[in-house]
Amino acid sequence: MSKETPGKKVSPDAMMVITLDEIASRLADLTQIQQQILQHQKETTPEGIDFPISDVLVTGTEVINFVKNYPYRKIRSLDPIFNKGPNTAYVRVNEEAKEIPVEDRESIRVSRPTPTIEYITLRVASGESATIRMIGHY
């Protein structure tokens, strides 16, 4: 901590200035870390806003993009995704390879710890249809 050179003595006033300078430097580092933590917390804490999505009649493949359309942001969950029937629908989140089947009159939930759901793809088998009801959360 001391910035003394061999053979020279540092006055108490100079030592206090050096010490205060080091404290100020460390406080600045702590402030920066605190700002990074607050930013991370803001990005990962849900806002608690629920929004209904109009019923979607799926007769082939339908894509619902939450960034290009309302709510114009990535969302954290869809709960429920309810299939009003009459056929099985398949749900895919973003680019995930796995499709989730939703049977007639079945309800599922899709959730992520942070808002990362940009869009979902709804699909039914050729010649079939299904009506899907959803509520999104961000």
C-alpha positions, 0 to 999 in steps of 0.5 A: 500500500505504501508508495515509499522509495527506499531511504525516503519517508512519506509524510502522514498527509501524503500517506493519507492522500495515497490511502484515500486515492486507493479507497476511491479507486476500489469504490469506483470498481465496486460501483461498476460491479453494482451497476452490472449486477443491477443491469443483470437483475433488470434483464432477468427479472420478469416484469409481471405483464400478462397479455392474451393472444387471440385464438389462432386457427392453425391449418398448416404452419403458423408463426407468431413472432413476439418481437415483430408483433405485440408485445414487441419484445421477447417473452418468458413464458406462454401459460397456458397453450390450450388446444381447443381442438379438434386435432393435435397441434405441435408447438416449437419455440424459437429454433429448438429442434423439439416440437411439443405435441398438444392433444385436443383439449390439452393444455401445456406451459412453455417457460424460460427463466429469462425472456428468450422466447422470440417466436413460436411455430404452431403446426398441424398435420396436413389436412387437419386443423386446430384452434390454439388459445394462449396467454403470454407473460413478460 
